[in-house]
Amino acid sequence: MVFVHADLVEGLKTDPSGIRFLVREVNPDGLISTHKSVIENARDLHLLTILRIFLLDSQAFRKGKQLAYSVNPDFVEVLPGISMISVDDAILKEIPSPLIAGGLIKTMEQVNEILSRGVLAVSTSEKSLWER
């Protein structure tokens, strides 16, 4: 499956017209974003949606959780993903969507530990983990 992080496409305005253009030209299965409007536009176009939130501190988590409840994405990606190893289980249960851990994950041991906590998937730029 192909997901495009709409916020990171250089030159793309993430308004409804920009999102429709992206879908028409790239035809992704889903969009990733930190923005409510992008998730809503993607949902309107029947795409899968991944909302990215940050687990930097209590305030960032609270804001991300509120956004997740507000837009009801298909998945929530928590960054940095490595923090999922040590975060309290009760916090994980506060997110209303299946979780993806993304960021700073470098070893298979970390992947296995994160997945053992009930996280659905891991997103990583560590190429050595891509073909496992």
Contacts in CASP RR format, 6 or more apart in sequence:
PFRMAT RR
TARGET T0000
AUTHOR 0000-0000-0000
METHOD contacts of the structure
MODEL  1
MVFVHADLVEGLKTDPSGIRFLVREVNPDGLISTHKSVIENARDLHLLTI
LRIFLLDSQAFRKGKQLAYSVNPDFVEVLPGISMISVDDAILKEIPSPLI
AGGLIKTMEQVNEILSRGVLAVSTSEKSLWER
1 29 0 8 1.000
1 30 0 8 1.000
1 48 0 8 1.000
2 26 0 8 1.000
2 27 0 8 1.000
2 28 0 8 1.000
2 29 0 8 1.000
2 30 0 8 1.000
3 28 0 8 1.000
3 29 0 8 1.000
3 30 0 8 1.000
3 31 0 8 1.000
3 32 0 8 1.000
3 48 0 8 1.000
3 50 0 8 1.000
4 22 0 8 1.000
4 26 0 8 1.000
4 28 0 8 1.000
4 30 0 8 1.000
4 31 0 8 1.000
4 32 0 8 1.000
5 31 0 8 1.000
5 32 0 8 1.000
5 33 0 8 1.000
5 52 0 8 1.000
6 12 0 8 1.000
6 14 0 8 1.000
6 19 0 8 1.000
6 22 0 8 1.000
6 31 0 8 1.000
6 32 0 8 1.000
6 33 0 8 1.000
6 35 0 8 1.000
6 38 0 8 1.000
6 42 0 8 1.000
7 14 0 8 1.000
7 32 0 8 1.000
7 33 0 8 1.000
7 34 0 8 1.000
7 35 0 8 1.000
7 38 0 8 1.000
9 22 0 8 1.000
12 18 0 8 1.000
12 21 0 8 1.000
12 22 0 8 1.000
14 33 0 8 1.000
14 35 0 8 1.000
14 37 0 8 1.000
14 38 0 8 1.000
14 41 0 8 1.000
15 37 0 8 1.000
15 41 0 8 1.000
16 41 0 8 1.000
19 31 0 8 1.000
19 38 0 8 1.000
19 41 0 8 1.000
19 42 0 8 1.000
19 45 0 8 1.000
20 41 0 8 1.000
20 45 0 8 1.000
22 28 0 8 1.000
22 31 0 8 1.000
23 45 0 8 1.000
23 47 0 8 1.000
28 47 0 8 1.000
29 47 0 8 1.000
29 48 0 8 1.000
30 42 0 8 1.000
30 47 0 8 1.000
30 48 0 8 1.000
30 49 0 8 1.000
30 50 0 8 1.000
31 38 0 8 1.000
31 39 0 8 1.000
31 42 0 8 1.000
31 47 0 8 1.000
31 48 0 8 1.000
31 49 0 8 1.000
31 50 0 8 1.000
32 49 0 8 1.000
32 50 0 8 1.000
32 51 0 8 1.000
32 52 0 8 1.000
32 77 0 8 1.000
33 39 0 8 1.000
33 42 0 8 1.000
33 49 0 8 1.000
33 50 0 8 1.000
33 51 0 8 1.000
33 52 0 8 1.000
34 51 0 8 1.000
34 52 0 8 1.000
34 53 0 8 1.000
36 67 0 8 1.000
36 70 0 8 1.000
36 71 0 8 1.000
39 49 0 8 1.000
39 51 0 8 1.000
39 71 0 8 1.000
39 73 0 8 1.000
40 71 0 8 1.000
42 48 0 8 1.000
42 49 0 8 1.000
43 49 0 8 1.000
43 71 0 8 1.000
43 73 0 8 1.000
48 74 0 8 1.000
48 75 0 8 1.000
49 71 0 8 1.000
49 73 0 8 1.000
49 74 0 8 1.000
49 75 0 8 1.000
50 73 0 8 1.000
50 74 0 8 1.000
50 75 0 8 1.000
50 76 0 8 1.000
50 77 0 8 1.000
50 100 0 8 1.000
51 64 0 8 1.000
51 67 0 8 1.000
51 68 0 8 1.000
51 71 0 8 1.000
51 73 0 8 1.000
51 75 0 8 1.000
51 76 0 8 1.000
51 77 0 8 1.000
51 97 0 8 1.000
52 76 0 8 1.000
52 77 0 8 1.000
52 79 0 8 1.000
53 60 0 8 1.000
53 61 0 8 1.000
53 63 0 8 1.000
53 64 0 8 1.000
53 65 0 8 1.000
53 67 0 8 1.000
53 68 0 8 1.000
53 76 0 8 1.000
53 77 0 8 1.000
53 78 0 8 1.000
53 79 0 8 1.000
53 95 0 8 1.000
54 60 0 8 1.000
54 61 0 8 1.000
54 64 0 8 1.000
54 78 0 8 1.000
54 79 0 8 1.000
54 80 0 8 1.000
55 61 0 8 1.000
55 78 0 8 1.000
55 79 0 8 1.000
55 80 0 8 1.000
55 81 0 8 1.000
55 83 0 8 1.000
55 84 0 8 1.000
55 87 0 8 1.000
55 91 0 8 1.000
61 91 0 8 1.000
65 94 0 8 1.000
65 95 0 8 1.000
68 76 0 8 1.000
68 95 0 8 1.000
68 96 0 8 1.000
68 97 0 8 1.000
69 96 0 8 1.000
72 96 0 8 1.000
72 97 0 8 1.000
73 97 0 8 1.000
74 97 0 8 1.000
74 98 0 8 1.000
75 97 0 8 1.000
75 98 0 8 1.000
75 99 0 8 1.000
75 100 0 8 1.000
75 120 0 8 1.000
75 121 0 8 1.000
76 95 0 8 1.000
76 96 0 8 1.000
76 97 0 8 1.000
76 98 0 8 1.000
76 99 0 8 1.000
76 100 0 8 1.000
77 99 0 8 1.000
77 100 0 8 1.000
77 101 0 8 1.000
77 102 0 8 1.000
77 123 0 8 1.000
78 84 0 8 1.000
78 95 0 8 1.000
78 99 0 8 1.000
78 100 0 8 1.000
78 101 0 8 1.000
78 102 0 8 1.000
79 102 0 8 1.000
79 103 0 8 1.000
80 102 0 8 1.000
80 103 0 8 1.000
80 104 0 8 1.000
81 101 0 8 1.000
81 102 0 8 1.000
81 103 0 8 1.000
81 104 0 8 1.000
81 105 0 8 1.000
81 114 0 8 1.000
81 122 0 8 1.000
82 101 0 8 1.000
82 103 0 8 1.000
82 104 0 8 1.000
82 105 0 8 1.000
82 110 0 8 1.000
82 114 0 8 1.000
84 92 0 8 1.000
84 99 0 8 1.000
84 101 0 8 1.000
84 114 0 8 1.000
84 117 0 8 1.000
84 119 0 8 1.000
85 110 0 8 1.000
85 113 0 8 1.000
85 114 0 8 1.000
85 117 0 8 1.000
89 117 0 8 1.000
92 99 0 8 1.000
92 117 0 8 1.000
92 118 0 8 1.000
92 119 0 8 1.000
98 120 0 8 1.000
99 118 0 8 1.000
99 119 0 8 1.000
99 120 0 8 1.000
100 119 0 8 1.000
100 120 0 8 1.000
100 121 0 8 1.000
100 122 0 8 1.000
100 123 0 8 1.000
101 114 0 8 1.000
101 119 0 8 1.000
101 121 0 8 1.000
101 122 0 8 1.000
101 123 0 8 1.000
102 122 0 8 1.000
102 123 0 8 1.000
102 124 0 8 1.000
103 123 0 8 1.000
103 124 0 8 1.000
103 125 0 8 1.000
105 111 0 8 1.000
105 114 0 8 1.000
105 122 0 8 1.000
105 124 0 8 1.000
105 126 0 8 1.000
105 129 0 8 1.000
106 124 0 8 1.000
106 126 0 8 1.000
106 129 0 8 1.000
107 129 0 8 1.000
108 129 0 8 1.000
108 132 0 8 1.000
111 122 0 8 1.000
111 124 0 8 1.000
111 129 0 8 1.000
111 132 0 8 1.000
114 122 0 8 1.000
115 121 0 8 1.000
115 122 0 8 1.000
122 129 0 8 1.000
124 130 0 8 1.000
END
